[in-house]
């Protein structure tokens, strides 16, 4: 039974639990205790004490001129777009392979999302497709740095400059990733980060925004603070109708601990990722994405590898990943991200969002787009390995590789599954 596939009734190769995520230590508990005992829990005064401390440390470590905390990495994109002056009816181009919030944040400011295809080499937004999608209504590009990949910022900045467009970098996966030695999120006009539970740095929920321009930063501070125009964040014209997207001191307390533990965890992820990718190349069945020397530091939120259907004798990715999960190892396919235009969460109807009507009619559907690379990658090829599987010991890496090898050794039995 030890060699029989678990999905066929055999014993799973991996039976021990994987390390818990998020990582929480005594210092985190103590910091939270102090906040609770002080009874200063919320977002007022704005920014509050630990809020301000985290912003100063994180902004400086990114090399950004200005930064602010907010409630999550979805509203951070909406805030960035409004602060940059995107208005109702403006078109905003973004990628087709991302979490739905990247595009819904565009819709939520009454702008019109325009999804374009991805590059087959790095699975990020294709600069050529961006340029082809530009119209006289285009105002901005939301660029997503996906998994452990970084979009081609050279080409995208060139396009934005030539067409007078803003760039918002969605860095939810990419804390401290670098392009030519510069942290992503500081290259475009604004950068958005997420601290949701699954992210490399987390406070359960939370978001962060960087800006190059002081006036737009001040406008964003007002937007997340109910429209208050208070010194010293009042150097912009007019007034705004804001939201309450203030973060609590409890979240800021957790985030300070995430900064303290980041370097140690990143070093471990980097080492384990190298071991795992090398091992997967040797076992076979998966292909590594090509390297790009301009990416001078890769973040490891998700390792992205390409499923090699030929090496699995024509089996579909999802069949193999289901068998791998039965062995106790979770590598994900479109259960992580389906192509966004096919995600039922991307439900955009003109009755609620009338600004889409001119371009899409009464609703946005999968048929509104032709995105063959995103469909192929998202539905058949992309394999996602979460960073929680990278903060492990060598024997855990070996379990992952042995589970894949077990499937490779029992390919005939695996093909017999219907």
Buried (B, 14 or more C-beta within 10 A) or exposed (E): EEEEBBBEEBEBBBEEEBEEBBBBEEEBEEBBEEBEEEEBBBBEEBBBBBBBBBBEBBBEBBBBEBBBBBBBBBBBBBBBBBBBEBEEBBBBBBBBBBBBBBBBBBBBBBBBBBBBBBBBEBBBBBBBBBBEBBEEBBBBBBBBBBBBBBBBBEBBBEBBEEEEBBBBBBBBBBBBBBBEEBBBBBBBBBBBBBBBEBBBBBBEBBBBBBBBBEEBBBBBBBBBBBEBBEEEBEEBEEEBEBBEBBBBBBBBBBBBBBBBBBEEBBEBBBEBBEBBBEBBEEBEBBBEBEEBEEBEBBBBBBBBBBBBBEBBEEBBBBBBBBBBBBBBBBBBBBEBBBBBBBBEEBEBEBEEBEBBBEBBEEBBBEEBBEBEBBBBBBBBBBBBBBBBBBBBEEEBBBBBBBBBBBBBEBBEBBEEEE
